[in-house]
Amino acid sequence: MTKTEPRKPRILFLFSDTGGGHRSAAEAIIEAINHNYGDRVLVEMVDFFKEHAPPPLDRVPEFYPQMVRVPQAWGWGYRISNGHRRSRLITDTLWPYVQFSARELVRKHPSDLIVSVHPLVTAPILKALGKNHPPFITVVTDLVTTHALWYHRRVSLCLVPTEAAEIRALQFGLRPEQVKVVGLPVAERFCRPPGDREILREKLGWPQDLPVVILVGGGDGLGPIKKTAQAIASLGLRLALVIITGRNQDLKKTLEAIRWPMPTFIYGFVREMPDYMRAADILVTKAGPGTISEALNAGLPMILYSRLPGQEDGNVAFVVSEGAGVWAPSAELIASALSNWIHHPEKREKAAAESRRLAYPQAAQTIAQITAEHVGIRNPSLT
């Protein structure tokens, strides 16, 4: 008689590509689940906007880059909708329009656990599931000024990245036992020990005897990258500059045509960012939650030059108040902050120490273990 294979529990991750952070967080958790429980659980990722939302909501990921290009309008919309009653009004108003799609998603993807890494999906999916639903976990992927839509009182657990996000969860009506601070999940390659900086620099071809500054503008190479790089170059400081232009090939070609007065390395879209961060001394970046968390794991001090109003305001306050970085929203201020850190390396080292203090390198592993326990897999042998 053939022995029947035990049924594997199913975990459904709900995300959408409105910004890279939601997908990155889901993939980081799934990476940890697969590493520790790969043969004991089935995992599925669904982009609920692209795959299930009715028109025109199915094109929200496509519209998102254009929406955030008008930061003042984004900030206004974020703030005016950010309240318990206001967010409830939004979801109640949308429900008649999305109810068929939400119920279809639930029907097509039966699961033993649902994990949401996007604030807009929680309310409609919980409503579609009804009263007797499987455990539902929210993983908040904003750091500090988290929107009310993240916090639904019917979730089994709400995993947040910071104590500030925990406070907001309690303010929006979640019970203390529903909320747990775990950090923001990032890919395992960003969570490795620092390693030998000299070996990394030799591998990358970077100088050993100069402070290395990384200037990034996100995956699309947005922001005042050229102007900032030129302001840094005008200071005449002893440093090496690494510029990441992402998918912006025009910017890459423009920068490559400039004769720089210091060692300068220009890259497009890269997958070696963990090594770059571990080999560098300073990061100049926008205040995105994922990049900040990756920099904290690398113990890298930050100069933040832009943020999405409302959504990322708290990220700036968090980094600055904790001493892990400075806010410098212009090329001139960036150059001034950089000059201060180059001339006073003890200040830079203090900021690096604060970054290491704030890091949660085990966030994805912790969330993986929590999800496993929610589907009945206990006391795993973690490797």
C-alpha positions as CSV (number, residue, x, y, z in Angstrom):
1,M,0.0,0.0,0.0
2,T,1.4,3.4,-1.1
3,K,1.9,5.9,1.7
4,T,0.1,9.1,0.9
5,E,2.2,12.2,0.9
6,P,1.1,14.7,3.5
7,R,-0.6,17.8,2.2
8,K,1.7,20.9,2.1
9,P,0.3,24.1,3.5
10,R,-0.1,27.0,1.0
11,I,1.0,30.6,1.7
12,L,-0.3,33.4,-0.6
13,F,1.7,36.6,-0.8
14,L,-0.2,39.7,-2.1
15,F,1.8,42.5,-3.5
16,S,1.9,45.0,-6.4
17,D,4.6,46.8,-8.4
18,T,3.7,50.2,-7.2
19,G,7.3,51.0,-6.4
20,G,9.9,48.3,-6.0
21,G,9.6,47.9,-2.2
22,H,6.5,45.7,-2.1
23,R,7.9,43.1,-4.5
24,S,11.3,43.2,-2.8
25,A,9.9,42.6,0.6
26,A,7.8,39.7,-0.5
27,E,10.7,38.1,-2.4
28,A,13.0,38.5,0.6
29,I,10.5,36.7,2.8
30,I,9.9,34.0,0.2
31,E,13.7,33.5,-0.2
32,A,13.9,32.9,3.6
33,I,10.9,30.5,3.6
34,N,12.4,28.5,0.6
35,H,15.7,28.3,2.3
36,N,14.4,27.0,5.6
37,Y,11.1,25.2,4.7
38,G,11.3,24.8,1.0
39,D,10.2,21.1,0.9
40,R,7.4,21.6,3.6
41,V,5.3,24.5,2.2
42,L,4.0,25.9,-1.1
43,V,4.3,29.6,-1.7
44,E,2.6,31.8,-4.3
45,M,3.0,35.5,-5.2
46,V,0.1,37.4,-6.8
47,D,0.1,41.0,-8.1
48,F,-3.5,41.8,-7.2
49,F,-3.7,44.9,-9.3
50,K,-2.3,43.4,-12.6
51,E,-3.8,40.0,-12.2
52,H,-7.2,40.7,-10.7
53,A,-8.2,44.3,-10.4
54,P,-10.9,45.7,-12.8
55,P,-10.0,48.5,-15.2
56,P,-8.6,51.0,-14.8
57,L,-7.2,49.8,-11.5
58,D,-5.3,47.0,-13.3
59,R,-3.1,49.7,-14.7
60,V,-2.1,51.3,-11.4
61,P,1.4,49.8,-11.4
62,E,1.9,51.4,-14.9
63,F,0.6,54.8,-13.7
64,Y,2.6,54.8,-10.5
65,P,5.9,56.2,-11.8
66,Q,4.0,59.2,-13.3
67,M,2.1,59.7,-10.1
68,V,5.2,60.1,-7.9
69,R,6.8,62.5,-10.4
70,V,4.5,65.1,-8.9
71,P,5.5,64.9,-5.3
72,Q,3.4,67.8,-4.0
73,A,0.2,66.2,-5.3
74,W,1.3,62.8,-4.0
75,G,1.9,64.3,-0.5
76,W,-1.4,66.0,-0.5
77,G,-3.3,62.9,-1.4
78,Y,-1.3,60.8,1.1
79,R,-2.1,63.2,4.0
80,I,-5.7,63.8,3.2
81,S,-6.5,60.1,3.1
82,N,-4.4,59.1,6.1
83,G,-6.9,58.6,8.9
84,H,-8.9,55.7,10.2
85,R,-12.3,57.0,9.2
86,R,-11.0,58.4,5.9
87,S,-9.3,55.1,4.9
88,R,-12.4,53.2,5.9
89,L,-14.4,55.5,3.6
90,I,-12.0,54.8,0.7
91,T,-12.3,51.0,1.1
92,D,-16.0,51.1,1.6
93,T,-16.5,53.3,-1.5
94,L,-14.3,51.0,-3.6
95,W,-15.9,47.7,-2.4
96,P,-18.8,47.6,-4.9
97,Y,-16.4,48.1,-7.7
98,V,-13.7,45.6,-6.6
99,Q,-15.8,42.9,-4.8
100,F,-16.0,40.6,-7.8
101,S,-12.3,40.8,-8.4
102,A,-11.5,40.3,-4.7
103,R,-13.7,37.2,-4.5
104,E,-12.3,35.8,-7.7
105,L,-8.8,36.2,-6.2
106,V,-9.8,34.3,-3.1
107,R,-11.5,31.6,-5.1
108,K,-8.6,31.1,-7.5
109,H,-5.9,31.0,-4.8
110,P,-7.1,29.0,-1.8
111,S,-4.5,29.3,1.0
112,D,-3.7,28.3,4.6
113,L,-2.1,31.7,5.2
114,I,-2.3,35.1,3.4
115,V,0.5,37.6,3.7
116,S,-0.1,41.1,2.4
117,V,2.8,43.5,1.7
118,H,0.6,46.2,0.3
119,P,-1.7,48.6,2.1
120,L,-4.5,48.7,-0.5
121,V,-5.2,44.9,-0.6
122,T,-5.9,44.1,3.0
123,A,-9.5,45.5,3.5
124,P,-11.0,44.1,0.3
125,I,-9.5,40.7,0.6
126,L,-10.5,40.3,4.3
127,K,-14.1,41.3,3.3
128,A,-14.1,38.8,0.4
129,L,-12.9,36.1,2.7
130,G,-15.7,36.6,5.2
131,K,-15.7,35.7,8.9
132,N,-14.1,32.3,8.7
133,H,-10.9,33.1,7.0
134,P,-7.4,31.7,7.2
135,P,-4.7,33.6,9.2
136,F,-3.9,36.9,7.6
137,I,-0.6,38.7,8.2
138,T,0.3,42.2,7.1
139,V,3.9,43.1,6.6
140,V,4.3,46.9,6.6
141,T,6.9,48.1,4.1
142,D,6.9,51.8,5.0
143,L,9.2,52.7,7.9
144,V,7.7,55.5,10.0
145,T,4.9,57.6,8.5
146,T,2.8,54.6,7.7
147,H,-0.6,55.0,6.2
148,A,-3.8,54.1,8.0
149,L,-4.6,51.6,5.3
150,W,-1.8,49.4,6.6
151,Y,-3.7,48.7,9.8
152,H,-6.9,46.6,9.7
153,R,-8.3,45.3,13.0
154,R,-9.2,41.9,11.6
155,V,-5.6,40.8,10.7
156,S,-4.1,38.0,12.7
157,L,-0.8,39.8,13.0
158,C,0.7,43.1,11.8
159,L,4.5,43.0,11.4
160,V,6.1,46.4,11.4
161,P,9.7,47.7,10.8
162,T,10.1,50.2,13.5
163,E,8.8,51.2,16.9
164,A,7.3,54.3,15.4
165,A,5.2,52.1,13.0
166,E,4.1,50.1,16.1
167,I,2.9,53.2,17.8
168,R,0.9,54.1,14.7
169,A,-0.6,50.7,14.6
170,L,-1.9,51.0,18.2
171,Q,-3.2,54.5,17.5
172,F,-5.2,53.1,14.6
173,G,-6.9,50.5,16.9
174,L,-4.8,47.4,16.7
175,R,-4.3,45.5,19.9
176,P,-0.7,45.2,21.3
177,E,-0.7,41.4,20.8
178,Q,-1.5,42.0,17.1
179,V,1.6,44.0,16.4
180,K,5.3,42.9,16.4
181,V,8.4,44.9,15.5
182,V,10.6,42.8,13.2
183,G,12.4,45.3,10.9
184,L,12.0,45.6,7.1
185,P,12.7,42.4,5.2
186,V,15.4,42.7,2.5
187,A,17.2,40.0,0.4
188,E,19.7,37.8,2.1
189,R,22.6,39.2,0.1
190,F,22.0,42.5,1.9
191,C,22.2,40.8,5.3
192,R,25.6,39.1,5.2
193,P,28.4,40.2,7.6
194,P,30.5,43.1,6.3
195,G,33.5,41.1,5.2
196,D,36.9,42.5,4.2
197,R,36.5,45.9,2.7
198,E,40.0,45.7,1.1
199,I,39.1,42.5,-0.7
200,L,35.8,43.9,-1.9
201,R,37.5,47.1,-3.2
202,E,40.2,45.0,-5.0
203,K,37.4,42.9,-6.6
204,L,35.6,46.1,-7.8
205,G,38.7,48.0,-8.8
206,W,38.1,50.8,-6.4
207,P,41.0,52.7,-4.6
208,Q,42.0,51.5,-1.2
209,D,43.3,54.8,0.1
210,L,40.3,57.1,-0.5
211,P,36.8,57.3,1.1
212,V,34.3,55.9,-1.4
213,V,31.0,57.7,-1.8
214,I,28.0,56.0,-3.6
215,L,25.5,58.3,-5.3
216,V,22.2,56.6,-6.3
217,G,18.9,57.6,-7.7
218,G,16.9,54.4,-7.5
219,G,16.3,51.9,-10.2
220,D,15.2,54.5,-12.7
221,G,18.1,56.9,-12.0
222,L,15.9,59.7,-10.9
223,G,16.8,62.8,-8.9
224,P,19.5,65.5,-9.2
225,I,22.2,62.9,-9.9
226,K,24.3,64.9,-12.4
227,K,24.0,68.2,-10.5
228,T,24.9,66.5,-7.3
229,A,27.9,64.7,-8.7
230,Q,29.2,68.0,-10.2
231,A,28.7,69.8,-6.9
232,I,30.7,67.0,-5.2
233,A,33.4,67.2,-7.8
234,S,33.8,71.0,-7.4
235,L,34.8,70.6,-3.7
236,G,38.2,69.2,-4.6
237,L,37.9,66.5,-1.8
238,R,40.1,63.4,-1.7
239,L,37.5,60.8,-2.4
240,A,36.3,58.3,-5.0
241,L,32.8,58.6,-6.4
242,V,30.5,55.8,-7.5
243,I,27.4,56.8,-9.4
244,I,24.6,54.3,-10.0
245,T,22.3,55.5,-12.8
246,G,19.9,52.5,-12.8
247,R,18.0,52.1,-16.0
248,N,18.6,55.7,-17.1
249,Q,21.0,55.0,-19.9
250,D,21.0,58.6,-21.2
251,L,22.2,59.8,-17.8
252,K,24.9,57.1,-17.8
253,K,26.2,58.3,-21.2
254,T,26.1,61.9,-20.1
255,L,28.1,61.2,-17.0
256,E,30.6,59.0,-18.8
257,A,31.4,61.9,-21.2
258,I,32.4,64.2,-18.3
259,R,36.1,64.4,-17.2
260,W,35.9,64.0,-13.4
261,P,38.7,65.4,-11.1
262,M,38.6,62.3,-8.9
263,P,38.4,58.6,-9.4
264,T,34.8,58.1,-10.6
265,F,33.0,54.8,-11.4
266,I,29.7,55.0,-13.3
267,Y,27.3,52.0,-13.4
268,G,23.9,51.4,-14.8
269,F,21.4,49.0,-13.3
270,V,23.5,46.7,-11.0
271,R,22.9,43.6,-9.0
272,E,26.1,43.9,-6.9
273,M,24.7,46.6,-4.7
274,P,25.3,44.6,-1.5
275,D,29.0,44.5,-2.3
276,Y,29.0,48.1,-3.3
277,M,27.5,49.1,0.1
278,R,29.9,47.0,2.1
279,A,32.9,48.4,0.2
280,A,31.8,52.1,0.5
281,D,32.0,54.7,3.3
282,I,29.0,56.9,2.5
283,L,25.7,56.6,0.7
284,V,23.9,59.5,-1.0
285,T,20.4,58.5,-1.7
286,K,16.7,59.3,-1.7
287,A,14.8,58.3,1.5
288,G,13.2,55.0,0.3
289,P,12.6,52.5,3.0
290,G,14.3,49.6,1.2
291,T,17.5,51.4,0.5
292,I,17.6,52.8,4.0
293,S,17.2,49.3,5.5
294,E,19.9,47.9,3.2
295,A,22.2,50.7,4.2
296,L,21.6,50.1,7.9
297,N,22.5,46.4,7.4
298,A,25.7,47.5,5.8
299,G,26.5,50.0,8.6
300,L,26.6,52.7,6.0
301,P,26.0,56.4,7.0
302,M,23.5,58.2,4.7
303,I,23.0,61.6,3.2
304,L,19.4,61.8,2.1
305,Y,18.5,64.3,-0.6
306,S,14.8,63.7,-1.5
307,R,11.7,61.9,-0.2
308,L,8.1,61.4,-1.1
309,P,6.1,64.0,0.9
310,G,3.9,62.4,3.5
311,Q,5.0,58.8,2.9
312,E,8.7,59.2,3.4
313,D,8.8,62.3,5.7
314,G,9.2,60.0,8.7
315,N,12.1,58.1,7.1
316,V,14.1,61.3,7.0
317,A,13.3,62.2,10.6
318,F,14.1,58.6,11.7
319,V,17.5,58.5,10.1
320,V,18.5,62.0,11.3
321,S,17.1,61.7,14.8
322,E,18.9,58.4,15.3
323,G,22.2,59.8,14.1
324,A,22.5,57.5,11.1
325,G,22.5,60.2,8.5
326,V,21.7,63.8,7.5
327,W,19.1,65.5,5.4
328,A,20.5,67.6,2.5
329,P,17.8,68.4,-0.1
330,S,20.0,70.2,-2.6
331,A,23.2,69.6,-4.4
332,E,24.9,72.3,-2.3
333,L,23.8,70.9,1.0
334,I,24.8,67.4,-0.1
335,A,28.3,68.7,-0.9
336,S,28.5,70.5,2.4
337,A,27.5,67.5,4.4
338,L,29.9,65.3,2.5
339,S,32.7,67.8,3.1
340,N,32.0,67.7,6.8
341,W,32.1,63.9,6.9
342,I,35.3,63.7,4.8
343,H,37.1,66.3,7.0
344,H,35.8,64.8,10.2
345,P,35.9,61.0,9.8
346,E,35.0,60.5,13.5
347,K,31.6,62.0,12.7
348,R,31.2,59.6,9.8
349,E,32.2,56.6,11.9
350,K,29.7,57.6,14.6
351,A,26.9,57.7,12.0
352,A,28.1,54.3,10.7
353,A,27.8,52.9,14.2
354,E,24.3,54.2,14.6
355,S,23.4,52.6,11.3
356,R,24.6,49.2,12.6
357,R,22.6,49.7,15.8
358,L,19.4,50.3,13.9
359,A,19.7,47.3,11.6
360,Y,17.4,44.3,11.5
361,P,19.4,41.9,9.3
362,Q,17.3,38.9,10.5
363,A,13.9,40.5,9.5
364,A,13.2,38.2,6.6
365,Q,14.2,35.1,8.6
366,T,12.0,36.2,11.6
367,I,9.0,36.7,9.3
368,A,9.6,33.4,7.6
369,Q,9.6,31.6,11.0
370,I,6.4,33.4,12.0
371,T,4.6,32.4,8.7
372,A,5.7,28.8,9.2
373,E,4.3,28.7,12.7
374,H,1.0,30.1,11.4
375,V,0.7,27.1,9.0
376,G,1.6,24.5,11.7
377,I,5.4,24.2,11.0
378,R,7.1,24.6,14.4
379,N,10.7,24.5,15.8
380,P,12.4,24.4,12.4
381,S,16.1,23.6,12.1
382,L,17.3,26.9,10.8
383,T,20.6,26.9,8.8
